[in-house]
Amino acid sequence: MKSLSCADLGDASCHFVAEGQTDEEILGKMKSHVTEVHPDKMTEMAKTMTEDQIMEMMKSKIKAV
């Protein structure tokens, strides 16, 4: 099992954790969460990074549980 939380991405005020078996599964869950709950943060990141770069950054922070 692997996980990625909003806290891993720098938002300690949000307790969302995406869990799954594969990086792709986790990234899909996190992308949906960020798009729905934190659209302002996604917009802010998109000013300096492409979507692929955002996904790579998120992927680099996934950890084994």
C-alpha positions, 0 to 999 in steps of 0.5 A: 500500500502507498499513500500521499496526503495533502500534508505531504504536499504542504497543506497541514490544515487538510487531512485528506490521504489518498491511498492505493496500490499504484502511483497512478491510482493515488495520483488520480485520487489526489488530482480529483481531491485537489481539483474539487477541494483546493481549486485555488491551489491547483490554479496557483501551481499551474502558474509555474508548472505544467500538469505533467510537472505537477503530477511528477512532483506529487509522484515524488512524494508518494510513500510506502505505508 
